[in-house]
């Protein structure tokens, strides 16, 4: 009887081990890509992995520029149930790595030569203490204008080369009875626009000193005050219903011709793409006036968590698929961004995409590639959140003057350091 019991126990243990040893053919992905253009872009990756036999378990958390998704992620990690990977912004991946929560995909990175094709600016956010912990998916830039061409033609507008040109263009739209500026009144959207305003007002070196180096004199300067003055001017051109509006609804206003222009990152182009609109024919893409030659960037990365051995094959498949040339091209064509590797041809990209790729290459070479403070690449999250808080209070009238805004910005950043 004892022998039978021991044999039975051994068989049961062997079966349990075999079940554990079998790879889980599923990728669990947490993300906030829920708009039409974003969902279409993500579907490219789902299809690539499906060809390799991996099921896709979607964990979408909409809204807030990813803030609600990061709250959900924190809860999953705290519960000991991290996803295979999560969309995140750079400093967040480094924070989880410092806490010992990320996996190590260095072997894949070395085998596939990622260090030779991924820009150093991105590697800063995907490599922690010599180990690859995340995969860059794309490079977005925020200093863009998106313009409805039919409305532009109707009002006789031309590309604005200076901030004053932009104000004159918005005045033309207003006189024609069109909403001049489509904006969603959420802190990250307002701060994203302010990134461009600061670069336009102060120039590349000023932006770097203020929003990447957090130079005290720059933050306190008259140039920063002038930047808030310029932001205040822009806000006079939004419609009264802007508060709380999601970014893609603001983009839809431009697509439909209800508004002339949106200041937004190039993920907006994904919405035009999803609506079957063509650059040069239906819409126009210009750099925010005064910022041509510089790129204020952010990058979506897939943070790879420390998962059980039976989930590592799926994680490896996801990592390899994400940085493949074919995916980098197909995904970014749909998403509106540009590839996270420098050796992807621009053949399949439209005019805006080709400009984005060329601009990124030039900015990388000239040293005018700057992390977006609003998008979590200029400084760590606590500082970015303090920045967004001050900007949104200014936009919504809780901070009354530019002098007060500068004082509050300096204080908020100092408190967050």
Backbone torsions as a table, in degrees:
resi	resn	phi	psi	omega
1	UNK	NA	-45.3	-179.8
2	UNK	-61.9	-40.6	-179.6
3	UNK	-62.6	-41.6	179.3
4	UNK	-63.6	-40.2	-179.2
5	UNK	-63.8	-42.9	179.5
6	UNK	-65.0	-41.1	178.3
7	UNK	-62.8	-43.3	179.8
8	UNK	-62.4	-41.6	179.7
9	UNK	-65.0	-41.7	-180.0
10	UNK	-63.9	-42.0	178.4
11	UNK	-63.0	-43.8	-179.7
12	UNK	-62.3	-41.9	179.7
13	UNK	-65.0	-40.6	179.6
14	UNK	-63.9	-41.4	178.3
15	UNK	-64.5	-40.9	179.9
16	UNK	-63.1	-42.4	179.8
17	UNK	-64.2	-42.2	-179.5
18	UNK	-62.8	-40.1	179.9
19	UNK	-65.5	-39.0	-179.6
20	UNK	-69.8	-37.4	-175.6
21	UNK	-70.2	-25.1	-179.2
22	UNK	-69.1	129.0	-178.1
23	UNK	-63.3	140.5	174.5
24	UNK	-79.7	116.6	-176.1
25	UNK	-89.3	58.4	-178.2
26	UNK	-149.0	138.6	174.1
27	UNK	-111.0	118.7	177.6
28	UNK	-99.2	117.5	-174.3
29	UNK	-122.5	122.2	173.6
30	UNK	-96.2	132.6	-176.6
31	UNK	-160.1	171.6	176.0
32	UNK	-121.8	23.3	178.8
33	UNK	-85.4	87.6	-173.8
34	UNK	-119.9	-8.4	176.6
35	UNK	-75.2	171.1	-176.2
36	UNK	-58.6	-50.0	-179.0
37	UNK	-65.8	-38.9	-179.5
38	UNK	-67.7	-44.1	-179.4
39	UNK	-63.2	-38.8	178.5
40	UNK	-64.5	-38.7	179.2
41	UNK	-66.4	-44.7	-179.2
42	UNK	-64.2	-29.6	-179.6
43	UNK	-62.7	-26.8	176.7
44	UNK	-60.1	-43.2	-179.5
45	UNK	-70.5	-41.1	177.5
46	UNK	-56.0	-44.1	-177.9
47	UNK	-67.4	-40.0	178.5
48	UNK	-60.4	-43.5	-178.4
49	UNK	-73.3	-31.9	177.9
50	UNK	-61.8	-35.4	178.6
51	UNK	-62.8	-25.8	179.5
52	UNK	-95.7	6.4	174.7
53	UNK	89.2	14.5	-179.1
54	UNK	-100.1	125.9	174.6
55	UNK	-76.6	155.2	-177.4
56	UNK	-114.1	121.2	175.8
57	UNK	-106.9	106.6	-175.2
58	UNK	-80.3	133.7	172.1
59	UNK	-127.2	76.4	-176.4
60	UNK	-85.5	136.8	176.3
61	UNK	-132.7	104.1	-170.9
62	UNK	-77.7	158.0	164.0
63	UNK	92.5	162.5	168.3
64	UNK	66.9	22.5	-179.0
65	UNK	62.6	22.9	178.1
66	UNK	100.8	-7.5	-178.1
67	UNK	-60.3	-47.5	177.7
68	UNK	-62.4	-34.5	178.4
69	UNK	-63.7	-38.3	-179.4
70	UNK	-70.8	-29.8	173.9
71	UNK	-65.8	-44.1	178.5
72	UNK	-63.8	-40.1	179.3
73	UNK	-63.0	-43.7	-179.7
74	UNK	-57.6	-40.4	179.6
75	UNK	-66.9	-41.4	179.6
76	UNK	-63.6	-43.6	-178.9
77	UNK	-67.0	-41.3	179.4
78	UNK	-63.0	-31.9	179.9
79	UNK	-82.0	-0.3	-179.7
80	UNK	76.8	22.1	-177.2
81	UNK	-129.5	61.4	-177.7
82	UNK	-69.2	152.5	175.2
83	UNK	-72.5	168.3	174.0
84	UNK	-55.6	-43.6	178.5
85	UNK	-155.9	161.2	176.1
86	UNK	-138.1	136.9	167.2
87	UNK	-61.5	136.4	176.5
88	UNK	-160.7	170.1	174.6
89	UNK	-100.4	162.4	-163.5
90	UNK	-51.1	-54.7	-175.3
91	UNK	-64.3	-28.3	178.8
92	UNK	-64.1	-41.7	178.1
93	UNK	-61.9	-40.9	179.9
94	UNK	-67.1	-36.9	178.4
95	UNK	-63.2	-44.8	178.3
96	UNK	-66.3	-34.9	177.7
97	UNK	-65.8	-42.1	178.8
98	UNK	-63.3	-28.6	179.1
99	UNK	-85.1	1.2	177.4
100	UNK	77.4	22.5	-175.3
101	UNK	-98.9	-10.6	-174.7
102	UNK	-94.5	155.2	176.6
103	UNK	-82.6	-170.6	-179.1
104	UNK	-132.6	109.6	-179.0
105	UNK	-110.9	25.7	-176.8
106	UNK	-60.6	-38.5	-177.8
107	UNK	-58.9	-40.7	178.1
108	UNK	-67.0	-44.5	-178.9
109	UNK	-59.7	-42.9	-179.8
110	UNK	-66.7	-45.7	-179.5
111	UNK	-58.8	-37.8	-174.9
112	UNK	-99.1	2.5	173.9
113	UNK	65.9	38.9	-176.3
114	UNK	-62.0	-34.8	-175.3
115	UNK	-63.4	-20.9	-178.7
116	UNK	-86.5	-18.9	-173.5
117	UNK	-119.1	-14.2	178.5
118	UNK	-94.6	124.5	-179.3
119	UNK	-54.6	144.8	-178.0
120	UNK	-57.4	-34.2	179.7
121	UNK	-60.4	-33.3	178.3
122	UNK	-80.5	-36.5	-179.5
123	UNK	-60.9	-27.5	177.4
124	UNK	-56.7	-27.8	-175.2
125	UNK	-107.6	-0.4	-178.9
126	UNK	-118.9	-10.0	179.7
127	UNK	-118.5	127.5	179.4
128	UNK	-125.1	122.0	-178.9
129	UNK	49.0	44.8	175.4
130	UNK	82.4	-1.2	-179.2
131	UNK	-113.0	135.1	174.4
132	UNK	-74.7	123.5	-178.6
133	UNK	-119.9	-6.2	-178.0
134	UNK	-150.5	159.5	179.4
135	UNK	-117.5	123.6	176.3
136	UNK	-72.4	135.7	-175.8
137	UNK	-97.6	-33.0	-171.1
138	UNK	-164.9	175.8	166.9
139	UNK	-127.8	117.4	173.6
140	UNK	-97.5	153.4	167.8
141	UNK	-128.6	147.4	-170.0
142	UNK	-101.5	-17.2	-172.8
143	UNK	-88.0	66.6	179.9
144	UNK	-123.6	151.4	163.7
145	UNK	-110.3	136.5	175.2
146	UNK	-117.1	121.5	-169.0
147	UNK	-126.9	136.6	173.7
148	UNK	-75.3	118.8	-173.4
149	UNK	-68.0	-38.7	-178.8
150	UNK	-61.8	-41.6	177.8
151	UNK	-67.3	-41.1	178.6
152	UNK	-58.6	-45.7	179.3
153	UNK	-64.4	-40.0	-177.8
154	UNK	-61.5	-38.7	-176.3
155	UNK	-94.2	0.8	179.0
156	UNK	69.0	34.3	-177.2
157	UNK	-83.2	156.3	174.4
158	UNK	-131.1	165.6	-178.1
159	UNK	-56.7	124.8	178.2
160	UNK	-77.5	125.7	-178.4
161	UNK	-97.3	-21.1	179.5
162	UNK	-129.1	168.0	178.1
163	UNK	-62.4	-38.9	178.0
164	UNK	-63.6	-36.2	175.2
165	UNK	-60.5	-40.6	-179.7
166	UNK	-64.4	-43.5	178.9
167	UNK	-61.7	-41.9	178.7
168	UNK	-63.1	-38.1	178.7
169	UNK	-66.5	-42.5	178.4
170	UNK	-64.4	-35.1	176.2
171	UNK	-63.0	-38.6	178.4
172	UNK	-63.3	-43.1	179.5
173	UNK	-63.7	-42.5	180.0
174	UNK	-61.1	-43.4	179.5
175	UNK	-64.6	-27.7	179.9
176	UNK	-86.5	0.6	178.2
177	UNK	81.0	18.3	177.9
178	UNK	-105.4	141.9	174.2
179	UNK	-60.5	120.3	-175.3
180	UNK	-68.6	-45.1	-171.4
181	UNK	-128.5	118.8	177.3
182	UNK	-88.3	119.2	-178.2
183	UNK	-139.1	141.4	170.7
184	UNK	-97.9	123.6	-176.4
185	UNK	-78.6	64.4	173.6
186	UNK	-122.2	147.6	-169.3
187	UNK	-57.9	-38.4	-177.1
188	UNK	-70.3	-33.4	178.2
189	UNK	-68.9	-43.3	-179.6
190	UNK	-65.2	-41.6	178.8
191	UNK	-69.4	-34.0	176.4
192	UNK	-61.8	-43.0	176.2
193	UNK	-64.1	-38.3	-178.5
194	UNK	-67.4	-32.0	172.7
195	UNK	-50.2	-49.0	-178.7
196	UNK	-67.3	-39.1	180.0
197	UNK	-62.0	-43.6	-179.1
198	UNK	-65.5	-43.0	177.8
199	UNK	-63.1	-42.4	179.2
200	UNK	-64.8	-41.6	-175.3
201	UNK	-74.3	-43.6	-172.2
202	UNK	-104.8	-16.7	-177.9
203	UNK	89.3	171.4	-173.7
204	UNK	-59.1	-46.7	-176.2
205	UNK	-65.6	-37.5	179.2
206	UNK	-66.1	-44.0	179.5
207	UNK	-58.2	-47.0	-178.1
208	UNK	-60.6	-47.0	-178.4
209	UNK	-62.2	-44.0	-174.9
210	UNK	-75.0	-49.0	-166.7
211	UNK	-105.4	-10.9	173.3
212	UNK	-110.2	-43.1	-179.8
213	UNK	-88.5	-15.9	-178.2
214	UNK	55.5	42.9	179.0
215	UNK	-67.4	123.9	-173.3
216	UNK	-60.8	-44.5	-178.5
217	UNK	-62.2	-38.5	179.1
218	UNK	-68.2	-42.3	179.5
219	UNK	-63.2	-32.4	-177.7
220	UNK	-90.1	-1.6	-165.7
221	UNK	-75.8	165.9	173.4
222	UNK	-64.0	-30.1	177.8
223	UNK	-63.7	-39.2	176.9
224	UNK	-67.2	-39.2	176.3
225	UNK	-60.7	-44.5	178.0
226	UNK	-61.5	-36.4	177.9
227	UNK	-62.2	-43.3	176.8
228	UNK	-65.4	-36.7	175.6
229	UNK	-59.7	-43.2	-179.6
230	UNK	-67.2	-37.7	175.8
231	UNK	-61.7	-43.9	179.2
232	UNK	-59.0	-38.2	177.6
233	UNK	-61.8	-46.5	-178.2
234	UNK	-60.9	-39.4	-176.0
235	UNK	-65.2	-21.3	178.0
236	UNK	-69.8	-11.3	-177.2
237	UNK	-101.6	5.6	178.4
238	UNK	-90.2	160.8	179.1
239	UNK	-80.5	160.1	-175.2
240	UNK	-68.7	-11.0	-176.7
241	UNK	-100.3	20.3	-171.8
242	UNK	-74.6	-24.6	-172.8
243	UNK	-59.5	126.5	176.5
244	UNK	80.3	-1.6	-176.4
245	UNK	-70.6	134.8	176.2
246	UNK	-68.8	151.6	-174.5
247	UNK	-60.7	-39.2	-176.1
248	UNK	-70.7	-24.2	174.6
249	UNK	-72.7	-33.4	173.6
250	UNK	-66.7	-40.9	176.0
251	UNK	-61.0	-40.8	179.6
252	UNK	-61.3	-32.2	177.2
253	UNK	-61.8	-39.1	178.2
254	UNK	-72.9	-43.1	179.5
255	UNK	-57.1	-41.7	-177.8
256	UNK	-79.6	-13.5	-177.3
257	UNK	86.8	9.8	175.9
258	UNK	-74.9	-23.3	178.8
259	UNK	-135.2	155.4	-178.5
260	UNK	-81.7	-49.7	-167.1
261	UNK	-140.6	148.8	170.0
262	UNK	-127.4	136.5	171.4
263	UNK	-97.5	110.8	-173.1
264	UNK	-160.5	159.0	174.8
265	UNK	-62.1	167.2	-172.3
266	UNK	-75.4	2.9	169.2
267	UNK	-66.0	-20.5	176.0
268	UNK	-59.7	-32.8	-178.9
269	UNK	-63.5	-28.6	176.5
270	UNK	-60.4	-32.9	178.0
271	UNK	-71.2	-40.5	175.7
272	UNK	-62.8	-41.4	179.3
273	UNK	-62.1	-44.8	-179.7
274	UNK	-64.7	-26.4	178.7
275	UNK	-90.9	11.8	178.7
276	UNK	59.5	38.3	178.0
277	UNK	-100.7	146.8	-174.4
278	UNK	-115.6	132.9	177.1
279	UNK	-64.7	141.3	-179.0
280	UNK	88.7	-26.6	178.8
281	UNK	-104.7	-49.4	-177.1
282	UNK	-106.0	-31.0	-178.8
283	UNK	-146.6	163.5	-178.3
284	UNK	-123.6	143.6	177.0
285	UNK	-122.6	119.7	177.7
286	UNK	-127.8	152.8	169.0
287	UNK	-69.5	146.0	176.2
288	UNK	-53.5	131.6	-173.8
289	UNK	-55.2	132.4	-178.6
290	UNK	91.3	0.6	-178.2
291	UNK	-118.9	0.4	-179.9
292	UNK	-59.4	135.5	-176.3
293	UNK	101.3	-13.3	176.3
294	UNK	-121.6	152.6	176.1
295	UNK	-128.9	119.6	173.1
296	UNK	-96.8	113.0	-166.4
297	UNK	-114.4	158.4	157.8
298	UNK	-140.5	167.1	-177.7
299	UNK	-141.1	130.1	170.1
300	UNK	-76.2	133.1	174.4
301	UNK	-123.3	152.9	171.7
302	UNK	-99.2	104.7	176.5
303	UNK	-72.6	128.4	-176.3
304	UNK	-101.6	113.5	-173.5
305	UNK	-83.8	162.5	176.7
306	UNK	-76.0	98.6	-175.2
307	UNK	-108.1	167.9	179.5
308	UNK	-65.5	157.9	-174.6
309	UNK	-56.7	-34.5	-176.4
310	UNK	-73.4	-7.8	178.2
311	UNK	-106.2	-3.4	-173.9
312	UNK	-72.3	-30.8	178.3
313	UNK	-64.8	-40.6	177.8
314	UNK	-64.9	-39.9	179.7
315	UNK	-64.7	-41.9	179.0
316	UNK	-63.6	-41.5	178.6
317	UNK	-62.4	-40.5	178.5
318	UNK	-63.4	-44.9	-178.9
319	UNK	-61.8	-47.4	-179.5
320	UNK	-63.6	-43.6	-180.0
321	UNK	-63.1	-39.2	-175.1
322	UNK	-65.5	-38.1	-178.0
323	UNK	-99.3	11.1	174.6
324	UNK	-68.7	146.9	-179.9
325	UNK	-58.7	-41.3	-176.2
326	UNK	-63.7	-43.2	178.7
327	UNK	-68.6	-43.3	-178.8
328	UNK	-57.4	-37.5	177.1
329	UNK	-73.7	-54.2	-174.9
330	UNK	-61.7	-43.1	-178.5
331	UNK	-65.4	-49.5	-173.6
332	UNK	-72.8	-26.0	171.8
333	UNK	-59.0	-41.8	-178.1
334	UNK	-80.6	-37.6	-173.1
335	UNK	-74.8	-28.7	-177.1
336	UNK	101.3	-12.4	-179.5
337	UNK	-88.2	-173.3	176.8
338	UNK	-121.5	161.2	-174.5
339	UNK	-60.8	150.5	178.2
340	UNK	-87.8	2.0	174.1
341	UNK	-123.8	146.3	-168.5
342	UNK	-86.2	-3.0	-175.6
343	UNK	-108.0	21.8	178.5
344	UNK	-95.0	122.8	-179.1
345	UNK	-65.7	152.4	-178.4
346	UNK	-90.7	12.1	-172.9
347	UNK	-49.9	-45.8	-173.2
348	UNK	-88.8	0.5	-176.2
349	UNK	-89.6	148.8	177.0
350	UNK	-78.1	-175.1	-174.7
351	UNK	-60.0	-40.3	179.8
352	UNK	-67.5	-39.7	178.9
353	UNK	-65.7	-42.3	178.2
354	UNK	-61.9	-40.9	177.5
355	UNK	-64.1	-42.4	179.3
356	UNK	-59.9	-42.9	179.3
357	UNK	-65.6	-44.7	179.7
358	UNK	-65.2	-41.5	179.9
359	UNK	-63.4	-40.9	-179.9
360	UNK	-63.5	-44.9	180.0
361	UNK	-61.0	-45.3	-178.3
362	UNK	-66.1	-43.6	-179.1
363	UNK	-66.1	-36.8	178.7
364	UNK	-63.5	-39.8	-178.8
365	UNK	-74.4	-35.3	-175.6
366	UNK	-87.6	-10.0	-176.7
367	UNK	78.8	26.5	178.2
368	UNK	-115.6	33.3	174.9
369	UNK	-102.7	110.6	-171.2
370	UNK	-120.5	140.1	176.4
371	UNK	-70.3	135.3	177.5
372	UNK	-74.1	122.4	177.7
373	UNK	-67.2	-39.6	-179.2
374	UNK	-64.1	-32.1	-174.3
375	UNK	-98.1	11.5	173.3
376	UNK	82.2	20.6	177.6
377	UNK	-118.0	-9.0	179.5
378	UNK	-83.8	-33.6	-176.3
379	UNK	-159.9	165.2	-178.5
380	UNK	-57.8	159.9	-172.7
381	UNK	-52.6	-40.7	-177.8
382	UNK	-61.0	-39.1	179.8
383	UNK	-73.1	-41.8	177.4
384	UNK	-60.4	-41.3	179.5
385	UNK	-66.6	-38.5	177.1
386	UNK	-63.2	-41.6	178.0
387	UNK	-60.7	-49.9	-179.3
388	UNK	-61.3	-37.2	-178.9
389	UNK	-63.8	-43.9	-179.8
390	UNK	-67.7	-43.9	-178.3
391	UNK	-62.3	-43.9	-177.7
392	UNK	-69.2	-34.4	176.0
393	UNK	-64.7	-36.1	177.6
394	UNK	-68.4	-46.3	-178.9
395	UNK	-60.9	-37.4	-174.9
396	UNK	-96.3	11.7	170.4
397	UNK	83.6	6.2	177.6
398	UNK	-78.0	-25.6	168.8
399	UNK	-109.9	123.0	-165.1
400	UNK	-86.7	-38.6	-172.5
401	UNK	-124.8	162.9	178.4
402	UNK	-66.6	-36.3	176.7
403	UNK	-60.1	-45.6	179.2
404	UNK	-64.7	-37.9	-179.7
405	UNK	-63.1	-42.5	178.5
406	UNK	-62.7	-44.6	179.1
407	UNK	-60.3	-45.1	-179.2
408	UNK	-67.7	-36.3	179.5
409	UNK	-64.5	-46.6	179.4
410	UNK	-61.2	-45.1	180.0
411	UNK	-62.9	-46.1	-177.1
412	UNK	-63.0	-42.2	-179.8
413	UNK	-68.9	-40.6	177.7
414	UNK	-61.0	-42.5	-179.9
415	UNK	-65.5	-30.2	-176.1
416	UNK	-87.1	-12.8	-176.3
417	UNK	-62.7	NA	NA
